[in-house]
Amino acid sequence: MNPVLAANDAFYRAIIEKRVADICASYVPSEETYVILEGPRYTTLGYEKISKGWADFCHSPLTLKSIEWVEGPFCETEGTMAWIGGMIVLTVNVRERDFTVKFRATFVMRQNAQGQWQIKHEHVSAPLEDPYGIGDWLKK
């Protein structure tokens, strides 16, 4: 498996298993690391805040049961930088209720001095059905 995609897969497994140390180790430990969340916060800037967010997530009533790529993942690597993108479906449990949610997901990865791939930027968001009220402008 591509090592960048393997790092992403390990990150997803750590989230599902709520292994906060492994989740946090997946990020570049920089106060410039930037995450755009699916919500309810819009963004988190800085490794310390990102780590606290994940620690709090791991003690919340939200459990991710699965994270699956349904489009992609598409990936490109250039030297010590790489990106991954596509569509994911999360199966989530909140207070004994399961449901699925579809998101766009993009990761910018950086290889550290030990050769491990870490997240420098993450963006997970849900597309709006019709944000401008005109439908899809892409003609068939």
Disulfide bonds with the S-S distance in Angstrom:
none
